Amino acid sequence: MTSLAIPTQWAVMAEHNNQTLTMNVHSVRDFKKINPLIHFPKISLYNHHSHFQLCFSQSSYNSTHQNPHSFVTKGFILTIFSFALLSLRIISTVLLPEFPQRWSRLIAFSKQAESEVMSSCPQHLIRAVVAYEDRRFFRHFGIDPVGIARAVLSLSSRGGGSTITQQLVKISFLKNERTFLRKIVEMILALALEGTISKMEILSAYLCKIYWGHGICGIQSASKLYFGKHISLLSLGECAMLAAMIPAPELRSPFRDSSRGKTFQARVLKRMVEFGFLDVEMASIAVKQHLRFNSGSPDHPDGSLVISSFSKEHSSTNTNCDGDLFSTIKRVWDWETESKIWEVKEDMDRWATGVKRLGSIDDSKFKSKLLFIIRRKRSPIDF
């Protein structure tokens, strides 16, 4: 009975151990399922980590060396951005404040000026201003390469080469600095303005904004100041006189020096003839006409100043454009002033004779040579 009990006990113990072993085997399998890394040795885990490091380093190497243009592109963008910021900072030193508002106001002002002023402005005034200030105004695109080249070759310290559009840009947006940077900005803005508004709008805004001397701005105010009339009533000689005053209105004002004003008037008339804006006979008649200036001028508040150019009478009774009768003051002309006016007349007669003779010549070579001599002839007008 004892011998039978022992095997039975052993069998029970063996069965218990078998169940325990089976449970351990299942737990080990579950553990392996939960932690799959237990299937790999440590060296494999290390190699796996090294493989990831190698892949990462290789991908980084490939990202920088397989795309060589990435650095160039980023550098180019950074350079452009830096240059733009630097340009804005530099340009701000030559621009007047509130540039966008000034630009919008100029566009609106030019349209108003064309509708109000150019509708009554005489053609002689437009032709005189264009001939004297910018003869290629209706042909260029804001800047005049020919004028710029001529100014550079002449090495003039007084500047030159600026178109009417550039002058309008200068008085509207730029500070009074004579620098190379200001000139570049002036050209850029002139090109932009030409693409925004028309030629007549530019010319209208120019005539209404420029300074005409004695604290006056605008062509309408200048016509009232110097001649006491509306611009639609200006004669050819008066238009030429006003156009001649644009470069230096205070210096060339007829109220300051009547003979000098007459001299530059003749110069404008000559240019109008040379550029085909005027006939020779009309220019000769205009330079000999009386110029009756407005009474109550800044320097002559007690009466009217009448330039008796090429007239023997120094005092007379005249009627102004409004029909009001007024008597002029007897003004004793000194010999120097009167002689200058006579020099202008004689020079204009010689010049007109040469131009008329030029028109009757068929030889083109001789005609061009004679025209060059007439233009380059030293005279009181051409200084």
HELIX and SHEET records of a PDB file:
HELIX    1   1 THR A    2  ILE A   34  1                                  33    
HELIX    2   2 PRO A   36  HIS A   39  5                                   4    
HELIX    3   3 LYS A   42  HIS A   65  1                                  24    
HELIX    4   4 HIS A   69  ILE A   91  1                                  23    
HELIX    5   5 PHE A   99  GLU A  116  1                                  18    
HELIX    6   6 GLN A  123  GLU A  133  1                                  11    
HELIX    7   7 PRO A  145  SER A  154  1                                  10    
HELIX    8   8 ILE A  164  PHE A  173  1                                  10    
HELIX    9   9 PHE A  180  GLU A  194  1                                  15    
HELIX   10  10 LYS A  199  LYS A  209  1                                  11    
HELIX   11  11 ILE A  219  PHE A  227  1                                   9    
HELIX   12  12 ILE A  231  LEU A  233  5                                   3    
HELIX   13  13 LEU A  236  ALA A  244  1                                   9    
HELIX   14  14 SER A  258  GLU A  274  1                                  17    
HELIX   15  15 VAL A  280  LYS A  288  1                                   9    
HELIX   16  16 TRP A  335  GLY A  359  1                                  25    
HELIX   17  17 SER A  364  ARG A  376  1                                  13    
SHEET    1   A 2 TYR A 211  GLY A 213  0                                        
SHEET    2   A 2 ILE A 216  CYS A 217 -1                                        
SHEET    1   B 2 LEU A 291  ARG A 292  0                                        
SHEET    2   B 2 VAL A 306  ILE A 307 -1                                        
SHEET    1   C 2 THR A 317  THR A 319  0                                        
SHEET    2   C 2 LEU A 325  SER A 327 -1                                        
END                                                                             
